[in-house]
Amino acid sequence: MDQTHHADACGCSAPVETNAPIAVTINPEARVNAARTTAPIGKLTPAEWHTIDVTLINDGFVTGPLAIETEPVPGVKLDAPPHELTGQHRQDIAFRIHFDAPTVVDVPLTFRALAALGGLATHSTLHLLLRATK
């Protein structure tokens, strides 16, 4: 399995074992931290929907909505309905992305639990540099 080291708000670091390209942790204060893992995203092609997996580690056992938000990116559609946090320590979730044409884009994703501001500074925001080719 691929691993990523993911720091929480206290500066502690713990490994997250996942095959998902994104790992999100929620600490006991409901602060959200998002990180890119070493898992590959795979080939992205235009005019198709692609699923991107996310591993969620809920150290606060928080329940309620988790939103995935982004600013509009021309030529890119994001299908990311809110996910329900069950309070379980680990959840595997996903969102979908669609490209209108071949492109290279930076897609900023912000993860918010309970409609809160998320992590400290910009820890709840992740920039995905994605390339869609034929």
Summary of the structure (lengths in Angstrom):
residues: 134
radius of gyration: 14.5
end to end distance: 29.1
largest distance: 43.8
contacts: 400
relative contact order: 0.25
helix: 0%
strand: 56%
